[in-house]
Amino acid sequence: MNDQKDQKGFTVWFTGLSGSGKSTIAEMLFHEFQARGMKTEILDGDVVRQNLSKGLGFSKEDRDTNIMRIGFVANLLTRNGVAAICCPISPYKETRDANRALIGEFVEVYVHATVEEIAANRDPKGLYKKALAGEIKEFTGVSPDAPYEIPESPELTVDTLVETPEESLQHVLTTLVKLGYLDTDEVMVEGDRVHSGQTDLRVHDTGHVVKEG
């Protein structure tokens, strides 16, 4: 159990394609931090867009602005002893690296999944199918003008093509122990989790996160 008064702030930055599983793992990690008595917040890309970045589009410049705003808030939280969890797509290496330099206590987690697998199995709104058909422009990882730049040396890569969310979470916890941010990588929260209200994951009438798939 961490003592909140002495808690060291840090940022866990999940990056990956839309639908790769970033928000799912972020939600699980949020509850693990809470179970340890830690101060924690989630900064989800879509949620930030609806509030802090309302009005921004999806050009490279607007994407970079959104990501730097998320990094600015994460840095404030980190400086004040909060475990910040960020899960925007953040497709460009330059802005991820800029946030790493700004925040310092920065743990980059690349959430790997392929466009083909997401389109086939994790695309309830049909957005990837539309993007692949050319009906949606500036769609990350699909459109030529909206590439996703894979991290070259993240602290951790989780592969959601072969790992369950629980397995990916375990890898994140183990990495945070190795880096000195947690005392134990034991999973403390099992089963359904109450929605944090801080991500765009669907919420059940009971208030719990809806399991997709």
Secondary structure, 3 states (H helix, E strand, C coil): CCCHHHCCCEEEEEECCCCCCHHHHHHHHHHHHHHCCCCEEEECHHHHHHCCCCCCCCCHHHHHHHHHHHHHHHHHHHHCCCEEEECCCCCCHHHHHHHHHHHCCEEEEEEECCHHHHHHHCCCCCHHHHHHCCCCCCCCCCCCCCCCCCCCCCCEEEECCCCCHHHHHHHHHHHHHHCCCCCCCCCCCCCCCECCCCCCCCECCCCEECCCC
